[in-house]
């Protein structure tokens, strides 16, 4: 992939159609966002950072600040805290205590299990991703993910989704 600088104008063109709507952060971007809020000056050697750089955290923050409402589902929150549980116990409790306040600022959309179970996508992409898609439809929201398979599924089904990895300079030369 050729090297491309992500400029504010480029981001605006991508995000413009969705700016009046809520933004859904999938597990990976939410986890990066929360860890970055806790201690943006340090990157953990833990795999939760998933090779992200400070520049990429700033890029994610610049995307997020364009939206007035951020949304998560209970399943996204569960997956996020499960990822954070990879930290040693003391660090895990520290992070959980630090993320409570920012998480309270997020909106939450609950999709009933019977709705999820009745969706054809459930048997293909599972409960969390099906819930995210149903949330996006309900709230007319853009999804930001790092899951390329989920992004492809969303594209195929015309669900607005942005793969954050496609914007990450550190992954461009790894093809």
Secondary structure, DSSP 8 states (H G I E B T S, - for coil): -------HHHHHHHHGGGTTS-EEE-HHHHHHHHHHHHHTT---SSGGGTT--HHHHHHHHHHHTT-S-EEE-HHHHHHHHHHHTTS-HHHHHHHHHHHHHHHHTSEE----HHHHHHSTTHHHHHHHHHHHHHHHHHHT-EEEES-HHHHHHHHHTT--EEEGGGG-HHHHTT-
